[in-house]
Structure formats: structure tokens, C-alpha cells
Amino acid sequence: MIPTQVRLAHSYKPLIKFVGNKEALVDMLKAHNYKQTKPHPCAMNGIAPGSKECLSVNDILSKQLPFKVVTYINKNSATPFSDSRYNFAPRGLKVGELESIFDLPKKYQYKPIDELEIEAINNGGAL
């Protein structure tokens, strides 16, 4: 008998298979002068990677200012959050309106959870 671990142990085989060999790829890249970097077609002003004009990530991040939260002050009104488009005023309740969901009839209110259901929820459904 062969143990399961020994039977399942095998060397890693990659799922991707490349056509040709590595030497042929290197020869093809040398024929196309791969050592000379060229700018990307979408690069601005033809900036090539690794050139003097190309900025590193550290340079860009060092020039950024830290994030700062500033309160908004509306200069057109006396109160900071008022808007002339919206006029909110307290009003009384109309017929059929309720102040809270607890004012609903009993058949529409949430049913209380009993202790057995709380225990089942706390145990992850296992009793």
C-alpha cells in the first residue's frame, strides 16, 4: 500500500507552455535591439522610461501635501448649511402618518426574538 501523501506528492508542473526555447527568444530580442528602451506610444512628449524627464514614485509622493479637512462655510447665507432651494420646517403629522415604527399596528411591528433563537444565532446556527 502507498500512503496518500506519497501518492499525491509530485513535482510542480506549470500550466502554461511556451513554444520554442529561451535561447530563441533571447536571439529574437537581440535582433530587435531590446536594450534600447523606447517611449510608450501614449507617453506625453515621448518620455522614455528611466530618462531624466521621468519622475520616480518617491519624487511624486514627496511633493504631495498631506490631506487636510476644512469645514465648508457658505458665504451667501448666515447659517453654514442653509440652502435657498430647500426650506425645511417642522410640521404636524398628517392623517395616516406615524412618528415611529413602534406606532404601527402589532401585525406590522417587528416580532421580538425569543431566547432559543438568540442562542441559535450566537452559536452560529448549531445547537
Secondary structure, 3 states (H helix, E strand, C coil): CCCHHHHHCCCCCCCCCCCCCHHHHHHHHHHCCCCCCCCCCCCHHHCCCCCCCCCCHHHHHHHCCCCCCCCCCCCCCCCCCCCCCCCCCCCCCCCCCCCCHHHCCHHHCCCCCCHHHHHHHHCCCCC
